[in-house]
Amino acid sequence: MKRNKIIATIILTIASSGFAFAQDTIMNKEVEVIKAFQPTISESNKIVSNPKINDTVKYTPIFDYRIQSSLVPVPRSIQKLPVVQLGNPPQSRSNTGYLRAGIGNAYTPFAEFALNTSPAKATDFGIFFSHFSSSPKVKLNNGIRVKSPYSDDAATIFVKNKFRKSVLDWNIGFERNRFNYYGFASVDTLLYRETENISNTLNKKQVFNNASALFNLRKIDGRSEFSYDVSLGYNFFWNSTGQKSHKGGYSGKYLLDKRNFDIVIGSEIDYFYTDSINNPYKLKSNHQYVFVALSPQYVYEKKNIMLKAGINVSSVIDDDTDALFHISPKIYFEYQPIANVLSVFVATDGKLNVNDYQSVMQYNRYYNFANELKPSNEVINLSGGFKGKFSRKMSYVFDVSYSICQDEAFFYLLQNQYEAASDELKNLFSANYYDLNTLRFGGDVRYSSKSFSLGLNGNYYSYSSNSNVTITHRPTFDAQLTSLFDIGSSIKVRLDAQVIGSRKAEIMVVSNDNDGSAPAISQEIHTIKTAIGISAGADYAYNKKLSFSLDVRNMINQNYELWHGYNTQGILVLAGVRYTF
């Protein structure tokens, strides 16, 4: 059986590698997470349709469980900003949990519940529940207002077991996302009515479900030369249209700390199986494959020099097509001519993007649910720049990168025209594959004080392809502003702004004649206007346990498009209350 062959491949690979997937370091004294934008399938949209509730009220959990963030990503930079040190925070008593609830216009209720406790000295336990739903009416490009209800629900259980030299974290979670395929790209109202009568997807409901389990074991004994960080995970993703996707994976990292240098060796092994889809290679309704990656790296750091040198080796093993292989240098060099003020860095990297079914659906939920995407290959990514601190409170990074990618997905919509029947403009995306080179210039500046913080970042992109095609759904620039103000001890105010430059979109028109001849195919190229999103919010702490919040999303009520034809919800005002216990 083909599935047995692939499972056997997994077992042999695990036995032969014995390592974990590479990350740059294992033990960091300072950690600053910066989400990155890059035009690949695995990343989220910058301006999202479902509003996110920012919360600045202090809440101190007993243990550091992690919830995957869906905030707007910061533009891609290969280097983290220098951490701005503001002294040690005051000691505070940990809270047990909180309950939060609120309501907004467009019939928008939301609620959150978190609880964490320590049932034993070496064990921490926590649970988290959340709900957010809304029923707005969205104005399409043709002026028609349509209902676009959606809801997001999540439930997670977290456990941390602490041993003498290691820590075991595990969590089990479930997510449910409900939405409509409400989009329509044309301004032609007659075409909309014709499509409405015959379409199988226009204004139809979709539900994504994801059940997951993750186990992570890491060593915390700092006196040992050898460290490890190993994870095992499983995801089961299914939707209301009958597609099912399984992913089982192993990842981790191993570090050997020598006196003058470190050796980091990592590996990753993932197994994917998807059912009730159109196989991208053969006329089959299922698809299974294995992803294997190995990344050894030498790390040297002394005074004002840091060098990381290694390679990335990965492969997608698929019994429906030839195996894909990737190898690229993984090098990072940093020199500090002025310690803690200025650092210059250069790097090279590369990777295979698997583009599994679940990742694609999360990236573009309006992609045709019956199709899969092929893997893409980032052959190499060259980058460099400089970073540092203007002052104790302000840090910066400016960099440039150039990537060469193969088989990148270019999304388009399909329109069928008939001589003696109603035309139909489909509102689910399909994809073509082309090579893509991307030149990016980026910058990020952060300021932080006791009562005020500000972040400003932006990118400019230049794209080229060896094929004479239109680069679709990729902006020429983007920028983001985030700010937070503390007014006294009980009021916090925030103001955020996001901009995505104009993008191109494609409609493939297939004209069918009654004479039996082959259909004529043409392309319509459209421009998606620049998207601007401005939001503001405030929190008022009545006392240590009770607080109130007010959030306003899309303050200028812009009717921008996330994807071609999918306009976003207008202004949204949310009021909430939170009780901490």
C-alpha positions, 0 to 999 in steps of 0.5 A: 500500500502507498500509505504504508510506504510513506509511513515506513519512510517516516519511521526510517527517517526518524531513526536515521536523523534523531535530531530536531528542526533548526532554530537559530538559538535554544537559550535566549536571555532576551526574547522579542517576537516580531511577526513577519510578512512575506508573500508566501502561502503560510502567512496571514493577511495584514488587514484582517476581516475579523476584528481583534480585541486588544487588551492592555489590562494587566494579567499575570498568568502563573505559567507561560502558555502560548496562544497563537496570535492572529494580530497583523504581522510586522513586515518581514525582517531577518533580524529581531530588533534590539531589546529596549531594557527598561529595568526589572518589572515590580514583583506582583501576585499572579492572578488565577484567571479572568472573565471578559464579555462585551457587545458591539454593533452589527450584532457582535457579542464576544466573550473570553474565559481563562483560568490557570492554577497549580494543582501540584508543586510541579504542575501548572494547569490552565484552560482558555475559551473564547467566542467572537461573532458578528453579522454585518452587511457588506457593500460589494463593488457593485453596490449590492449589500450582502450579509456576511456573518462570521464567528470564531470559537476556541477552547484550549487546555494547557498543562506544564509539568516541571521536572528536575532538569526538563519541562513538559508542556502540552496543550489540546485545542479546538477551533471553529471558524464559520463564515460565508462566501459572500464576495463578488468581484464584478461591478455588473449587477446583472451578472451578480443576479445570474450568478446568484441563480446558478452558483453553488458557492455564492452566499453559501456557508462554510465552517472550518474546524481544527482539533490539535494536540501538541507536546513539547519537552525541553531541557532547562539544565543550564549547566549541561553542554547538551540541550534539546527542545522537542515537539510532537503534534497532531492536527485534524482539520475538516470543513462543512463541505466534506474535506478532511486533512490530517497532519502529524509532525515532529520538530525540535532542536538540539544544541551542543554548547562547547567552550568556543562555539555551539553546534545546533542540529535540527530536523522536522518530519511531517506527514500530511493526508487530505481527503475529498480534494482534487489531487494536484498531480493525479485524478484522485480524491486524496493526497498524502506526502511527507516533508523532511528537513535537516539543518545543522549549523555552527554558531560562533560568538565573541565580543563584537562578532557573531557567525552562524553557518550551516545548510538547509536540506529538505524534501517533499516525498510524494508517491503521486509525483517525483520527490522535491529536494531543496538545499541552501546555505544558512548563514548569518554574520553580524558585526558590531562596530559600536557595541549596543548602538550599531550592528551590521548583518548579512544573511542567506537562507532558503526553504521549501514551503509545503503549502498543506491544505490547512495552511492554505485555507487559513491563508486564503479562506476563499480559495477553492475548498476542493483544491490543493496547492503544490509546494513552492521552493524559496531557492535562496533569500539574500538579506542584509542591513543594520540595527541598533539603538538610538537611545536607551528607549529607542531601537531600529532595524533597516534591511534589504532582502532579495528572494528567488522562489519557484512555483509561487501561487498566483490566485485568480477568479474564473468567469464562464460566458455562454451564448445561450445560457447565464454567465457565471463569475465564480467567487472561489479562487484558483491558482496558477504557478510561476517563479517569482523574485522579490526585492524588499526594502524595510525598516522598523523603529520602536520607542518605549517608555514607562507611559508611552510606546510607539512602533513604526515599520514599513516595506517596499516591494519590487517583483519580477517573474521569468513569465509574462504574467501579472503579479497578483495579490501582492502589495507594492508597499505596506506600513504599520503604526502601533501606539500605547499611552498610559494616562495615570494608573488606571487608563490606557489608550491605543491608536493603530494604523495599517496600510497596504498598497494597491494590488493587482487581481486577475479574472480568467474569462472562458468564452464558450461557443455553441459550435463545439469549438474550443473555448476562448480564454482571456484575462481581465486585470483589475486594481485593488485599491490601497487599504487603510485601517485605523483603530483606537481603543481605551481601557479603564481599570476601576480597581484591581479586579474590574475594568472596562474597555472600548474599541473602535475598528475601521474608524474611517469606515473604508470599504477595502478588499481583503481579496478581490471581491471580498470587501470588509466590514465597516466601522465596528464599535465594541464595549466590554467588561473584564473581571480578574480573579 
